[in-house]
């Protein structure tokens, strides 16, 4: 006697959940189409936004010369030792 209830009740809950999940959200007027908002047009860019700067160029070598005076010191110093003397 309890066996049909054990099968029927979960099936009924599953069907109710599926119907609730598939129903349109917030649509009280079922069967009537929803009023759509008017589409907005894509704005065209203004002239200053479209205008690009122009530059006058000439041929030549690109150079950026840095000259410094001073002492250079390494950040890390390590003492090295080798097992065999020689040259590579």
CORWO-V52763 format. One record per residue. RES is the residue in one small letter. NEAR is the number of other C-alpha atoms within 12 Angstrom. Layout:
BEGIN
res = (RES & RES)
near = (NEAR & NEAR)
END
This chain:
BEGIN
res = (x & x & x & x & x & x & x & x & x & x & x & x & x & x & x & x & x & x & x & x & x & x & x & x & x & x & x & x & x & x & x & x & x & x & x & x & x & x & x & x & x & x & x & x & x & x & x & x & x & x & x & x & x & x & x & x & x & x & x & x & x & x & x & x & x & x & x & x & x & x & x & x & x & x & x & x & x & x & x & x & x & x & x & x & x & x & x & x)
near = (7 & 8 & 9 & 11 & 12 & 12 & 13 & 14 & 14 & 14 & 14 & 15 & 15 & 14 & 14 & 14 & 13 & 12 & 13 & 13 & 11 & 10 & 15 & 15 & 12 & 9 & 12 & 11 & 12 & 11 & 9 & 9 & 10 & 13 & 8 & 7 & 6 & 6 & 6 & 7 & 6 & 6 & 6 & 9 & 9 & 8 & 8 & 9 & 9 & 9 & 9 & 8 & 8 & 6 & 6 & 6 & 8 & 7 & 6 & 6 & 8 & 8 & 6 & 6 & 7 & 6 & 6 & 7 & 6 & 6 & 6 & 7 & 7 & 7 & 6 & 6 & 7 & 7 & 6 & 6 & 7 & 8 & 6 & 7 & 7 & 6 & 5 & 4)
END
